[in-house]
């Protein structure tokens, strides 16, 4: 079976390096907010081209903490997409702010700027722009949109590690960026982990307090915070895995290019290519098919695992059915959710694996 992710096929050198990193932490006797976290914060912020990184427990917490550090909360609205992991919207809700859902573009599945404009109100304080599937697109336009409207741009970079648009990396375009390092991410830890990145010193300092009970110095709590600290052992592992990330990202792009050129089924639609090759990190390679469930079953029969990201848009989730949204509706996101399917695109895939996936997708025509 060709899996969506196959950690057991990672290089033995990487596994050994991770074990060495874990041993280093254990022997240090320091497990929370130590030098490993500080090192990873500094190095990942540098990769993103920003001044500061604040390691937190997970990507959702990074969104919540970013909003709280920017004084966005009760009474404020944040526009975002319904085509995302539920954590994006949950991070907004946990900050006390109100999410407002705008529709997506049909050819990219990214947030529609026209729909976002219809969602603007006097309460709007920010747009949470999700770099869905790993693609960064039209960032100058989004920066101008937010500047013109007098609101902040916050980036959800959970799927966009090393995605670069016109020389800038995801997370460096807005006031703050939120990263997840969940195991399946392009840069993943062997557990939960996240980071807020920013060029704003005040935001980074406040985020650093919020993640640690609101503590400024030991036993002094000038505000109410939370417990969302990146562990030393996860930070050490991530610093180690960073060394493989450029190579792994390039392999994802090679696989995606092979899919783009090789898939020719008239029943399968591919999303628009990125504006430049580096602008997509291909956390996921997503296609659409009106017979999506049949295609998924067909692929499984041909030993290809394919998953759906995401089958239920946010507005259809039970706690969110009454969330504010584009007054013209969210029909494009609903249509995309009904037809989208993610193909394996991980860096451990061989060329033969890629050919098998392409042949299996193209072979779907013959069964109808």
Secondary structure by P-SEA (a helix, b strand, c coil): cccccccccccaaaaaaaaaaaaaaaaaccccccaaaaaaaaaaaaaacccbbbbcccaaaaaaaaaaaacccccbbbbbbccccaaaaaaaaaacbbbbbbbbbcccccccaaaaaaaccccccccccccccccccaaaaaaaaaaaacbbbbbccccccccccccccccccccbbbbbbcccccccccccccccccccaaaaaaaaaaacccccccccccbbbbcbbbcaaaaaaaaaaccaaaaaaaaaaaaaaaaaacccccccccccccccccccccccbbbbbcaaaaaaaaaaaacbbbbbcccccccccccccccccccccaaaaaaaaabbbbccccccccaaaaaaaaaaaaaccccc
